Amino acid sequence: MTSTPLRIVRASAIYDAVVTTGFALPWLAAATFGTLGSIHRELDLTGSLPDPDDPFTVLFAGLMGGLVLVWSVVRIVRPTLLVGAADTVARALFCLGMVVALTEGASTVIVGFLVPEVLWGLVQGVAVAAALRRRTLTT
């Protein structure tokens, strides 16, 4: 049976795979930006949106989406405390980037990504840290 911290690492990876698949390929990224733009307008949100027709924007979205998708598969197939710890650090960096984007005028649609990112980071970080601490104390 897999331990709770490893189940959390795997569950956070599944969440990431679902959320980032829409950014992993250029045509998916452009369509996802279009959908986010529709949500932004429907909810009358503030801030600027990425341009789905800008190849540079789509390139970097695809690079990040593809990288996160591959990293998700690694964590799904082989969750470990080490990759859980690394992913927790990555989540903190992603959160920092989202907060900076929001303060610089990006669409508040980002909050829909930021909140789950913070929550997964906290849940996973606490579980992995506790497991690592227990492992250190028992060895």
Secondary structure, 3 states (H helix, E strand, C coil): CCCHHHHHHHHHHHHHHHHHHHHCCHHHHHHHHHHHHHHHHHCCCCCECCCCCCHHHHHHHHHHHHHHHHHHHHHHHCCCHHHHHHHHHHHHHHHHHHHHHHHCCECHHHHHHHHHHHHHHHHHHHHHHHHHHHHHHHC
